[in-house]
């Protein structure tokens, strides 16, 4: 995973990444509890830390990421989706942090990302009850950006994610990365400190050829041809 992430990070031609499953009806069902039960306490701690670090690497990818949730996303599966910038779910999808019902707590970032994605009180209720919600309720709660009717191919969320990605890739790759970094860093700070973060990434984007191309194409009334430099 680290090697793949590094390749993705360094390829300036990649403007967006979509995470989806090739298994119909399942986005990610979380950890194998039978396997986990065989681990000793130290092995469990190492496993969870490694999983959390993997999701952090996904969260830290410099370009926008989209989770296409066409099926079950519970436990670590929802934690994986929460590591993405945008989440799309089919109306038949099932989402939940169910760990407390298994005598556990969300350990791959769920206790931190869900309260930052939705109201903390709602996040607490979902975690405390280990409740599973379907796509429409997940949209109402703010867990996902979009909910779409599932189709016969069971890939409606993926189709929607592709549609969003096509909108994103029209824009300048470096500007997309700078905008994502400015948002991710800024939301952890006061708004005044966030302005300084915004300025930092604005200035980082100024020398790029894509910025010049964006302004020139506007004046020439043509579509920009961004190259990622």
C-alpha positions as CSV (number, residue, x, y, z in Angstrom):
1,X,0.0,0.0,0.0
2,X,2.8,2.4,0.8
3,X,4.4,1.8,-2.6
4,X,1.1,2.4,-4.4
5,X,0.4,5.5,-2.4
6,X,3.9,6.9,-3.3
7,X,3.3,6.2,-7.0
8,X,0.0,8.0,-6.9
9,X,1.3,11.0,-4.9
10,X,4.2,11.5,-7.4
11,X,2.1,11.2,-10.6
12,X,0.9,14.8,-11.3
13,X,-1.4,13.4,-14.1
14,X,-3.6,11.9,-11.5
15,X,-6.3,14.4,-10.5
16,X,-8.7,12.2,-8.6
17,X,-8.8,8.7,-7.0
18,X,-11.9,6.6,-6.6
19,X,-12.1,3.8,-4.0
20,X,-14.6,1.1,-4.8
21,X,-15.1,-2.6,-4.5
22,X,-15.3,-5.2,-7.2
23,X,-17.4,-7.4,-4.9
24,X,-21.1,-6.8,-5.5
25,X,-23.0,-5.7,-2.4
26,X,-19.9,-4.9,-0.3
27,X,-17.7,-1.8,-0.2
28,X,-15.8,-3.1,2.8
29,X,-17.2,-5.2,5.7
30,X,-14.4,-4.3,8.1
31,X,-11.9,-6.6,9.9
32,X,-12.1,-10.4,10.0
33,X,-13.2,-10.9,13.7
34,X,-12.4,-14.6,13.6
35,X,-8.9,-13.7,12.6
36,X,-8.7,-10.9,15.2
37,X,-9.9,-13.3,17.9
38,X,-6.8,-15.5,17.4
39,X,-4.5,-12.5,18.0
40,X,-2.9,-11.7,21.4
41,X,-3.3,-8.2,22.8
42,X,0.0,-7.0,21.4
43,X,-0.8,-8.3,17.9
44,X,-4.2,-6.6,18.0
45,X,-2.7,-3.3,19.0
46,X,-0.1,-3.6,16.1
47,X,-2.8,-4.5,13.7
48,X,-5.1,-1.6,14.5
49,X,-2.2,0.9,14.5
50,X,-1.2,-0.4,11.1
51,X,-4.7,-0.1,9.7
52,X,-5.1,3.4,11.1
53,X,-1.8,4.4,9.5
54,X,-3.0,3.0,6.1
55,X,-6.2,5.1,6.3
56,X,-4.1,8.1,7.2
57,X,-2.0,7.6,4.1
58,X,-5.3,7.5,2.0
59,X,-6.5,10.6,3.8
60,X,-3.2,12.3,3.1
61,X,-3.2,11.6,-0.7
62,X,-2.7,15.0,-2.3
63,X,-5.5,14.8,-4.8
64,X,-9.2,14.5,-4.2
65,X,-10.5,11.1,-3.3
66,X,-14.0,9.6,-3.7
67,X,-15.5,6.6,-1.9
68,X,-18.1,4.8,-4.0
69,X,-20.2,2.8,-1.6
70,X,-22.4,0.4,-3.4
71,X,-22.9,-2.0,-0.5
72,X,-22.0,-2.7,3.0
73,X,-19.5,-0.3,4.7
74,X,-19.4,-1.1,8.4
75,X,-16.7,-1.0,11.0
76,X,-13.3,-0.5,9.3
77,X,-15.2,-0.2,6.0
78,X,-16.9,3.0,7.0
79,X,-13.6,4.2,8.5
80,X,-12.0,3.7,5.1
81,X,-14.8,5.7,3.4
82,X,-14.4,8.5,6.0
83,X,-10.7,8.8,5.0
84,X,-11.9,10.0,1.6
85,X,-12.8,13.5,0.7
86,X,-16.1,12.7,-0.9
87,X,-18.5,9.8,-0.3
88,X,-21.2,8.6,-2.6
89,X,-23.6,5.8,-1.6
90,X,-26.3,3.7,-3.2
91,X,-29.6,3.9,-1.5
92,X,-29.2,0.2,-0.6
93,X,-25.8,0.7,1.0
94,X,-25.5,0.0,4.7
95,X,-23.1,2.1,6.8
96,X,-22.2,2.1,10.5
97,X,-19.5,2.0,13.1
98,X,-20.6,-1.2,14.8
99,X,-17.6,-1.9,17.0
100,X,-19.2,-1.2,20.4
101,X,-21.6,-4.0,19.6
102,X,-18.6,-6.3,19.3
103,X,-17.0,-5.2,22.6
104,X,-14.6,-2.9,20.7
105,X,-14.3,0.8,19.7
106,X,-13.6,2.2,16.3
107,X,-9.8,2.1,16.1
108,X,-8.9,3.1,12.6
109,X,-9.9,6.7,12.9
110,X,-13.6,6.4,13.3
111,X,-13.9,8.1,16.7
112,X,-12.1,11.1,15.2
113,X,-13.3,11.4,11.6
114,X,-17.0,10.8,12.1
115,X,-17.5,13.6,14.7
116,X,-15.6,15.9,12.2
117,X,-17.8,14.8,9.3
118,X,-21.1,15.3,11.1
119,X,-22.4,16.8,14.4
120,X,-20.5,15.3,17.3
121,X,-23.7,14.4,19.1
122,X,-25.0,12.5,16.2
123,X,-21.6,10.7,15.8
124,X,-21.7,9.7,19.4
125,X,-25.2,8.3,19.1
126,X,-24.3,6.2,16.0
127,X,-21.1,4.9,17.7
128,X,-22.8,4.3,21.1
129,X,-25.7,2.4,19.5
130,X,-23.6,0.6,16.8
131,X,-26.5,1.6,14.5
132,X,-26.4,0.8,10.8
133,X,-28.0,3.3,8.5
134,X,-28.9,3.0,4.8
135,X,-27.8,5.4,2.1
136,X,-30.6,7.9,2.3
137,X,-30.3,8.3,6.1
138,X,-26.5,8.5,5.7
139,X,-27.1,11.4,3.3
140,X,-29.5,13.1,5.7
141,X,-27.0,12.8,8.5
142,X,-24.2,14.2,6.3
143,X,-22.1,11.0,6.3
144,X,-22.2,10.9,2.5
145,X,-22.4,13.7,-0.1
146,X,-24.7,11.9,-2.5
147,X,-27.1,9.0,-2.4
148,X,-28.3,7.4,-5.7
149,X,-30.8,4.6,-6.5
150,X,-29.0,1.3,-6.9
151,X,-29.1,-0.2,-10.4
152,X,-29.2,-3.7,-11.7
153,X,-25.4,-3.8,-12.1
154,X,-25.0,-2.8,-8.4
155,X,-22.6,0.0,-9.3
156,X,-24.7,3.1,-9.1
157,X,-22.5,4.8,-6.6
158,X,-19.4,4.1,-8.7
159,X,-21.2,5.6,-11.7
160,X,-22.0,8.7,-9.7
161,X,-18.4,8.9,-8.5
162,X,-17.2,8.7,-12.1
163,X,-19.5,11.6,-12.9
164,X,-18.0,13.7,-10.1
165,X,-14.5,12.7,-11.1
166,X,-15.1,13.9,-14.6
167,X,-16.0,17.3,-13.3
168,X,-12.9,17.4,-11.1
169,X,-10.4,16.4,-13.8
170,X,-11.4,19.4,-15.9
171,X,-9.5,21.5,-13.3
172,X,-5.8,22.2,-12.7
173,X,-4.1,19.3,-10.9
174,X,-1.8,21.4,-8.8
175,X,-4.6,23.8,-7.9
176,X,-6.7,20.8,-6.8
177,X,-3.9,19.6,-4.6
178,X,-3.2,23.0,-3.1
179,X,-6.9,23.5,-2.4
180,X,-7.2,20.2,-0.6
181,X,-4.1,20.8,1.5
182,X,-5.4,24.3,2.4
183,X,-8.7,22.9,3.5
184,X,-7.3,19.9,5.4
185,X,-4.7,22.0,7.3
186,X,-7.0,25.0,7.8
187,X,-9.9,23.2,9.4
188,X,-7.6,22.2,12.3
189,X,-6.8,25.8,13.1
190,X,-8.6,29.0,14.0
191,X,-10.1,30.8,11.0
192,X,-7.4,33.6,11.2
193,X,-4.6,31.0,11.2
194,X,-6.5,29.3,8.4
195,X,-6.2,32.4,6.3
196,X,-2.4,32.1,6.5
197,X,-2.6,28.5,5.4
198,X,-4.7,29.6,2.4
199,X,-2.1,32.3,1.6
200,X,0.7,29.7,1.7
201,X,-0.9,27.4,-0.8
202,X,-2.1,30.3,-3.0
203,X,1.4,31.4,-3.3
204,X,2.6,27.9,-4.0
205,X,0.3,27.8,-7.0
206,X,1.3,31.2,-8.4
207,X,4.4,30.1,-10.3
208,X,2.7,27.1,-12.0
209,X,2.2,27.0,-15.8
210,X,-1.3,25.7,-15.2
211,X,-2.2,29.0,-13.5
212,X,-1.0,30.9,-16.5
213,X,-2.9,28.5,-18.8
214,X,-6.1,29.0,-16.8
215,X,-6.0,32.7,-17.2
216,X,-4.9,32.7,-20.8
217,X,-7.6,30.2,-21.8
218,X,-10.2,32.3,-20.1
219,X,-9.1,35.4,-22.1
220,X,-8.9,33.4,-25.3
221,X,-12.3,31.9,-24.6
222,X,-11.2,28.3,-25.0
223,X,-10.9,25.2,-22.8
224,X,-7.8,25.1,-20.7
225,X,-5.2,22.4,-21.3
226,X,-3.7,21.6,-17.9
227,X,-0.5,19.6,-17.7
228,X,0.1,19.4,-13.9
229,X,3.1,21.7,-13.8
